[in-house]
Amino acid sequence: MAGAPAGYRTFSAGEVLTAANVQTYLQDQVISVFANEAAANAALAAPAEGQFRILNDTDSFQRYTGSAWVDAGGASVGFEQTFLLMGA
């Protein structure tokens, strides 16, 4: 991700999708999946604050704070917490 996130965009039917739109709204804002932390760090040399990634070896879903990757939820949350978070 180069710079600050662009935000959400709704495209209109028939609108021309430019290369810049693909880069800004699709490619740069996708959640990347990596085999492990070493592979993620090699590929994401300059992460942007708010960027997310998934690490398959630890089933981790992480968010970049601007200075560090922190867990954003996932495997460490048990059934009871997930059930309560869903509002049931």
NORMO-V224523 format. One record per backbone hydrogen bond with DSSP energy under -1.0 kcal/mol. CO is the residue of the C=O (numbers start at 1). NH is the residue of the N-H. If there is no record, write none. Layout:
co=CO nh=NH
co=CO nh=NH
This chain:
co=12 nh=15
co=18 nh=22
co=19 nh=23
co=20 nh=24
co=21 nh=25
co=22 nh=26
co=22 nh=27
co=23 nh=28
co=32 nh=54
co=34 nh=56
co=35 nh=57
co=36 nh=40
co=37 nh=41
co=38 nh=42
co=39 nh=43
co=40 nh=44
co=48 nh=51
co=51 nh=64
co=53 nh=62
co=54 nh=34
co=55 nh=60
co=59 nh=75
co=60 nh=55
co=61 nh=72
co=62 nh=53
co=63 nh=70
co=64 nh=50
co=68 nh=65
co=70 nh=63
co=73 nh=61
co=74 nh=77
co=78 nh=82
co=79 nh=83
co=80 nh=84
co=81 nh=85
co=82 nh=86
co=83 nh=88
co=84 nh=87
